[in-house]
Amino acid sequence: MSSVKEFSVEEKLASLVTLQKVESKLDEYKILKGELPMEVSDLEDEITGLHARQTRVEEEINGIQEFINQKKEAIKEADALIKKYDKQSQNVKNSREFEAINKEIEMQQLEVKLAEKHIKDANEEIAEKVQLLEKAKKNIGSKESVLKNKKDELDKIIATTEKEEKHFTKLSAEAREKVEARLLHSYDRIRGNYRNGLAVVPVLRDACGGCFNAIPPQRQSEIRQRKKIIVCENCGRILVDNELNDAVEVK
């Protein structure tokens, strides 16, 4: 049965420095892209929402148009009944029948007037909806133009950095495999606490390379010995001596 290799503290520190330098390189690419990925994603979501709104308005217009067509059919039916009753009125036998037919004609005429009012109101509603639709289409066109420009800008950056980014992403995965889980968890936690993503820093000019807090000479001596993991008492970053930091190169 093969035994799992135990890494010395110095080897662990070297792995952490490697990981930090690799991921700092990846951070540079993120900074280069800036807010573009988020802006592109937000614009895509916004345009999807605008398209959904446009579809909804178009469906509402179609529904109103269907309503208008129904009312036009009702007018046709009422007009046909008026003609029918008018013809019947010429052959009535008494005043009672005449009055009954006249009532039917009046009712159909009221139906026509009511249907015409509904059509008028519906046409006004359609006019309002059409304005909303045109506004929505213009808004979509404007947003799509902005999205295209931002996508083009992002694509140019990706095209120039994609190869290097893939390379350093691979190096990051390899470096992470060489750091024990507990230490990796601490590294990620510290890195997440700072905007510059620095979790492992060298001692520079007798001070922490992260927060610039002074490091006592005795503490610096312990750091140079590389016998244990030492963190800055002020910011909590993992400290390494400058010689080890300079010895680690990532390409």
VENGIHU-V133061 format. One line per field, one symbol per residue. ss: DSSP state (~ for helix, > for strand, _ for the rest). phi: phi as a letter, one per 20 degrees, with the letter a starting at -180 (. if undefined). burial: b if it has 16 or more other ideal C-beta (glycine too) atoms within 10 Angstrom, else e. A space follows every 50 residues. Layout:
ss: ???
phi: ???
burial: ???
//
This chain:
ss: ________~~~~~~~~~~~~~~~~~~~~~~~~~__~~~~~~~~~~~~~~~ ~~~~~~~~~~~~~~~~~~~~~~~~~~~~~~~~~~~~~~~_____~~~~~~ ~~~~~~~~~~~~~~~~~~~~~~~~~~~~~~~~~~~~~~~~~~~~~~~~~~ ~~~~~~~~~~~~~~~~~~~~~~~~~~~___~~~~~~~~~~~~~______> >>>>__>>_____>__~~~~~~~~~____>>______>>>_~~~~~~___ _
phi: .feffeeffffffffffggffffffffffffffleggffffffffffgff fffffffffffffffffffffffffgffffffffffffffcfebffffff ffffffffffgfffffffffffffffgfffffffffffffgffffffgff fffffffffedgfffffffffffffffedfgfffffgfffgffcfemedc ceeclmcffddmffdggfffffffflebfddffednffdcffffgffedc c
burial: eeeeeeeeeeebbbbbbbbbbbbbbbbebeeebeebeebbeebeeebeeb eeebeebeeebeebeebbeebeebbeebeebbeebeeeeeeeeeeeeeee beebbeebeebbeebeebbeebeeebeebeeebeebeeebeebeeebeeb eeebeebeeeeeeebeebeebbeebbebbeeebbebbeebbeeeeebbbb bbbeeebbbbeeeebeeebbebbeebeeebebeebbbbbbbeebbeebeb e
//
